[in-house]
Amino acid sequence: MSLQGKRIVVGLGGGIAAFKAVQLVRELMRRGAEVRVVMTEAATRFVGPITFAGLTGKPAVTDLWAEDYAGEVHVELGEWADAVVIAPATMNLMARATGGQANDALLATLACARGDVFFVPSMHQRMWLHPATRSNVRALTERGAVMLGPVTGPLANGEIGEGRMLEPDDIADAVESYLTHSDDLVGVRVLITAGPTHEDLDPVRFLGNRSSGRMGYAIAARALQRGAEVTLVSGPVELSVPAGADVVSVRSAQQMYEAVMSRFDRFDVAIMAAAVADYRPVQRAAQKIKKGGSMTLKLVRNPDILADVGAKRVQQPSVLVGFALETENLEQAARVKLEQKAADLIIANEASIGLGGESNRATLVDATSASPLPEMSKRALADQILDRVRTLLKHPSRKPRHEAERGAPN
């Protein structure tokens, strides 16, 4: 049982999806975990605490002031737990957690948590997309919390939208992946690119894209937590640097190219997650371009970082991973890119979902298979990618060198 010996607190917020927590507790226990349950007062209106007492053999904690508990239950549970999984995590609960409130049993336990913290959002789509929720999600993830979902599907009122809570098995899979891979990349050197590039037109304007850098930063954060040595070549983003990463900040595609090409052969793994501009202006104006009539902009191709690393690597990196951001025919485009760039793995993701947001849906394409994945948080996807990288390190599927040396068309 893969979670044998792990201690997990399942925390319930007051949402209609609270009924799924019953199956989540059962599934975590089936995998070997010891589980305790903490509930907000609102959660008890959807599921009775006695249900969890029957499942776990211990009473669910619902009140900081319970007279039958002699100690500080939130402190003891926070110290005891390897992970706290909040499912469902409502809009209100995440807002209070972001504000550092600790005025009920669940939030107080969360404030004392020493282990990993997972939020499993569940709410109506308009609540999930509300600017306050977006801000709170960013704040919580930047502090190290992991968002699992939500996914697009039927909501409580019958509408279809983003905000549906992950199914219990998917939650358990993600938690298991985090808790059981803590040291599996020790000693592995990983080079990651992230973010957009900005191609300056003049001192004010630039050509760019809507990439936030969250995917590359999520991979860097998880690789570090799994023991890897990480160098992150980052375009301009508004994200906190993962603790322990060696960061090289760049602005343009040419700068990113030079940073990667001068380093790539020192690494075991290279993951090219940046959204690099394909073109740049032929000339950058020294002064701001004044408004006038129509203007013709002349562009020149930027170097192809992934293709050049694939063509020039000899021994290192052993594993080369690229991304294909597409609007249609994901697997086909990824398969072409895999061959043309001499890569070992291509992550094909949908632009409508992955670009700029906290979640992503992707298909992992290698020489022998294509593995479509459900929509998940970018941190959860990062683990899926790193799991495949770990397998490729153990069982390389490299093409003969002469194939890569033929050249990789863009």
C-alpha positions in Angstrom: 0.0 0.0 0.0 1.6 3.2 -1.3 0.6 5.5 1.6 1.5 3.1 4.3 2.6 5.0 7.4 1.5 8.4 6.1 -0.6 10.5 8.4 -3.2 12.7 6.7 -5.7 15.3 8.0 -8.7 15.6 5.7 -10.4 19.0 6.2 -13.9 19.7 5.1 -15.3 23.1 4.1 -19.0 23.7 3.8 -19.9 22.8 0.2 -22.2 20.4 -1.6 -19.2 18.3 -2.6 -18.5 17.5 1.0 -20.1 14.1 0.4 -17.1 13.2 -1.7 -14.9 13.5 1.3 -16.4 10.2 2.6 -15.0 8.3 -0.3 -11.7 10.2 -0.2 -11.2 9.2 3.5 -11.9 5.6 2.6 -9.5 5.7 -0.4 -6.7 7.2 1.6 -7.1 4.6 4.3 -7.3 1.8 1.7 -3.9 2.9 0.4 -2.5 2.6 3.9 -2.7 6.1 5.3 -3.9 7.0 8.9 -6.5 9.6 8.6 -8.1 12.2 10.9 -10.9 14.5 9.9 -11.5 18.1 10.8 -14.6 19.9 9.8 -15.9 23.5 9.7 -19.3 24.1 11.3 -20.7 24.6 7.8 -19.4 21.2 6.6 -21.4 19.5 9.3 -24.6 20.7 7.6 -23.7 18.5 4.6 -22.1 15.4 6.2 -22.5 14.2 9.7 -19.3 14.0 11.9 -20.4 10.5 13.1 -19.8 9.2 9.5 -16.1 9.9 9.8 -15.9 8.6 13.3 -17.2 5.3 11.9 -14.7 5.3 9.1 -11.6 6.3 11.0 -12.3 5.0 14.5 -11.7 8.5 15.9 -14.1 11.4 16.3 -14.1 14.2 13.7 -12.8 17.4 15.2 -15.4 20.2 14.8 -14.8 22.5 17.7 -11.7 24.1 19.2 -13.6 24.4 22.5 -14.6 20.7 22.9 -14.5 19.9 26.6 -13.6 16.2 26.0 -10.2 17.2 24.5 -7.6 18.1 27.1 -4.8 19.5 24.8 -4.6 21.9 21.9 -6.1 19.7 19.1 -5.1 22.0 16.3 -1.4 22.1 17.4 -1.3 18.4 17.8 -2.9 17.6 14.5 -0.7 20.1 12.7 2.4 18.5 14.1 1.1 14.9 13.5 0.0 15.2 9.9 2.3 14.6 6.9 -0.3 16.4 4.8 -3.5 18.4 5.2 -6.0 17.9 2.4 -8.9 20.4 2.3 -11.7 18.9 0.3 -13.9 20.6 -0.5 -12.1 24.0 -0.4 -14.8 26.6 -0.8 -14.4 30.2 -1.9 -14.9 31.4 1.6 -12.6 28.9 3.2 -9.7 29.8 0.8 -10.3 33.5 1.4 -10.1 33.0 5.2 -7.0 30.9 4.8 -5.3 33.5 2.6 -6.0 36.1 5.3 -4.3 34.0 7.9 -7.5 33.5 10.0 -7.5 30.7 12.6 -10.9 31.1 14.1 -12.2 27.5 13.7 -10.8 24.0 14.1 -9.8 23.6 10.5 -8.1 26.9 9.9 -6.3 26.6 13.2 -5.0 23.2 12.2 -4.0 24.5 8.8 -2.1 27.4 10.5 -0.1 24.8 12.5 0.5 22.4 9.7 4.1 21.3 9.2 3.5 19.0 6.2 2.2 19.5 2.7 -1.1 21.4 2.3 -3.5 20.6 -0.5 -6.6 22.6 -1.5 -9.2 20.9 -3.6 -11.5 23.7 -4.8 -15.2 23.2 -5.3 -17.5 26.1 -6.2 -19.6 27.6 -9.0 -17.7 28.7 -12.0 -18.4 32.4 -11.4 -17.0 32.0 -7.9 -13.9 30.2 -9.1 -13.3 32.9 -11.8 -14.0 35.8 -9.4 -10.9 38.1 -9.1 -10.8 37.6 -5.3 -10.5 33.9 -5.7 -7.9 34.2 -8.5 -5.9 36.4 -6.1 -6.3 34.0 -3.2 -5.3 31.0 -5.3 -2.1 32.8 -6.4 -1.3 33.8 -2.8 -1.8 30.3 -1.4 0.2 28.6 -4.1 3.1 31.1 -3.8 3.2 30.1 -0.1 3.6 26.5 -1.1 0.1 25.1 -1.0 -1.0 22.8 -3.8 -4.2 23.3 -5.8 -5.8 20.0 -7.0 -8.4 21.1 -9.6 -11.0 22.1 -10.1 -12.1 20.6 -13.3 -14.7 21.4 -15.9 -18.0 19.4 -15.5 -21.5 19.4 -14.2 -22.0 21.8 -11.3 -24.5 21.6 -8.4 -27.0 23.7 -10.2 -26.9 21.7 -13.4 -24.6 24.1 -15.4 -21.4 22.9 -17.0 -18.4 24.9 -16.0 -15.0 25.0 -14.3 -15.4 24.6 -10.6 -16.2 20.9 -10.1 -14.2 19.1 -7.4 -11.8 16.4 -8.5 -13.0 12.8 -7.9 -11.8 11.1 -4.7 -9.5 8.7 -6.6 -7.8 11.5 -8.5 -7.3 13.4 -5.3 -5.7 10.4 -3.7 -3.5 9.8 -6.7 -2.2 13.3 -6.6 -1.6 13.3 -2.8 0.2 9.9 -3.1 2.4 11.2 -5.9 3.5 14.2 -3.7 4.1 12.2 -0.5 5.9 9.2 -2.1 8.3 11.0 -4.4 10.1 13.3 -1.9 13.6 12.1 -2.7 13.4 10.3 -6.0 15.4 12.9 -7.9 18.3 13.4 -5.5 21.5 14.2 -7.5 19.7 14.8 -10.8 20.6 18.1 -12.4 17.6 19.8 -14.1 17.6 22.8 -16.5 14.2 24.4 -16.9 13.1 27.3 -19.0 9.9 29.2 -18.1 7.8 32.2 -18.9 7.4 34.3 -22.0 10.0 36.3 -23.9 9.6 40.0 -24.7 10.9 41.2 -28.0 11.3 45.0 -27.8 10.0 47.2 -30.5 11.1 50.4 -28.8 11.8 51.5 -25.2 8.0 51.2 -24.4 6.5 48.4 -26.5 7.3 44.8 -27.1 6.0 41.6 -28.8 5.1 39.0 -26.3 2.5 36.4 -25.3 0.2 35.6 -22.4 2.4 33.0 -20.7 2.5 33.4 -16.9 5.5 31.1 -16.3 3.5 29.1 -13.8 4.1 25.7 -15.5 7.8 26.0 -15.6 7.9 27.4 -12.1 5.7 24.5 -10.9 8.1 22.0 -12.4 11.1 23.8 -10.8 9.4 23.8 -7.4 8.4 20.1 -7.5 11.8 19.0 -8.9 13.5 20.8 -6.0 11.1 19.2 -3.5 11.9 15.8 -5.0 15.7 16.4 -4.4 16.9 17.7 -7.8 19.4 20.5 -8.4 17.6 23.0 -10.5 18.6 25.9 -12.7 15.7 28.0 -13.9 16.2 30.2 -17.0 13.2 32.6 -16.6 11.7 35.2 -18.9 9.9 38.2 -17.3 7.2 36.9 -14.9 5.6 38.0 -11.7 6.2 34.8 -9.6 8.2 34.1 -6.5 11.4 32.2 -7.2 11.3 28.6 -5.9 13.5 28.3 -2.9 16.8 26.6 -3.8 16.7 27.3 -7.5 19.6 28.9 -9.4 17.8 31.5 -11.5 19.0 33.1 -14.6 16.7 36.0 -15.6 16.4 36.9 -19.3 14.1 39.1 -21.4 14.4 38.2 -25.0 14.5 34.9 -26.9 18.1 35.5 -28.0 19.1 36.0 -24.3 17.3 32.8 -23.4 19.0 31.0 -26.2 22.4 32.1 -25.1 21.7 31.2 -21.5 20.5 27.7 -22.4 23.1 26.9 -25.1 26.0 27.9 -22.8 24.7 25.5 -20.1 22.7 22.6 -21.4 25.4 20.0 -21.5 26.0 20.2 -17.8 22.6 18.8 -17.0 20.9 15.4 -16.8 17.5 16.7 -17.8 16.4 19.8 -19.8 12.8 20.8 -19.7 11.9 23.6 -22.2 8.7 25.0 -20.7 9.1 28.6 -21.8 6.8 30.2 -24.4 9.5 31.6 -26.6 8.6 34.2 -29.2 9.1 32.8 -32.7 9.9 36.2 -34.2 11.6 39.5 -33.2 11.7 42.9 -34.9 14.6 43.3 -37.3 15.4 46.6 -35.6 14.6 48.0 -32.2 13.8 51.8 -32.3 16.1 53.8 -30.0 13.2 56.1 -29.1 9.4 55.6 -28.7 7.7 55.1 -32.1 5.3 58.0 -32.6 1.7 57.4 -33.5 1.0 58.1 -37.1 -0.5 56.2 -40.1 -0.2 52.6 -40.9 3.1 50.8 -40.0 4.8 47.8 -41.5 6.7 45.7 -39.0 9.6 43.6 -40.3 10.3 40.5 -38.3 13.1 37.8 -38.3 13.0 34.3 -36.9 14.4 33.7 -33.4 16.6 30.7 -32.9 14.8 27.4 -32.0 16.1 26.5 -28.5 14.6 23.0 -28.3 15.7 22.0 -31.8 19.3 23.2 -31.3 19.6 21.4 -27.9 18.2 18.3 -29.5 20.7 18.5 -32.4 23.8 19.4 -30.4 23.5 17.2 -27.3 25.9 14.2 -27.3 25.8 12.7 -23.8 23.9 15.4 -21.8 21.1 16.0 -21.2 20.0 12.4 -21.1 16.4 13.5 -21.2 15.1 16.4 -23.3 11.5 17.6 -22.8 9.6 20.1 -24.9 6.2 21.7 -24.9 3.7 22.0 -27.7 1.1 24.7 -27.0 -1.7 24.1 -29.5 -5.3 25.0 -30.4 -6.0 21.8 -32.3 -4.6 18.3 -33.2 -2.6 18.2 -30.0 -1.2 14.6 -30.3 -0.4 14.9 -34.0 1.5 18.2 -33.5 3.4 16.8 -30.5 4.4 13.7 -32.5 5.8 15.9 -35.3 7.6 18.1 -32.8 9.1 15.0 -31.0 10.7 13.8 -34.2 11.8 17.2 -35.6 13.4 18.4 -32.3 15.0 15.1 -31.4 13.2 15.2 -28.0 12.4 12.4 -25.6 9.1 13.7 -24.4 6.7 16.4 -25.6 4.0 17.9 -23.4 1.1 18.8 -25.6 -1.3 21.3 -23.9 -4.3 23.2 -24.9 -3.8 27.0 -25.2 -7.4 27.7 -24.1 -6.8 26.0 -20.7 -3.1 26.1 -20.0 -2.1 29.6 -21.0 -1.9 32.0 -18.1 -4.0 30.0 -15.6 -3.4 27.8 -12.6 -4.6 24.5 -14.2 -3.7 22.7 -17.3 -4.7 19.7 -19.4 -2.0 17.9 -21.3 -1.1 14.8 -23.3 2.4 13.3 -22.6 3.8 12.1 -25.9 7.0 10.0 -26.2 8.4 7.6 -28.9 6.0 4.8 -28.0 3.0 6.2 -26.4 0.6 9.1 -25.9 -0.9 9.6 -22.4 -3.8 12.0 -22.2 -4.3 13.5 -18.7 -7.3 15.1 -17.1 -7.3 18.8 -16.2 -5.3 19.3 -13.1 -3.3 22.0 -11.3 0.0 22.8 -12.8 1.8 21.5 -9.8 0.0 18.2 -10.2 0.9 18.1 -13.8 4.5 18.9 -12.9 4.7 15.7 -10.9 3.2 13.7 -13.8 6.0 15.1 -16.1 8.7 14.5 -13.5 7.4 10.9 -13.0 7.9 10.3 -16.8 11.3 12.0 -16.7 12.4 9.7 -13.9 11.3 6.7 -16.0 13.2 8.0 -19.0 16.3 8.4 -16.9 16.2 4.8 -15.9 15.2 3.5 -19.3 16.5 5.9 -22.0 14.8 5.9 -25.4 17.4 8.0 -27.2 17.5 8.0 -31.0 20.8 7.3 -32.7 22.9 10.5 -32.9 22.9 10.6 -36.7 19.1 11.2 -36.7 19.4 14.3 -34.5 22.4 15.5 -36.5 20.4 15.6 -39.8 18.9 18.9 -38.5 15.6 19.7 -36.9 13.4 21.9 -39.0 11.4 24.5 -37.2 
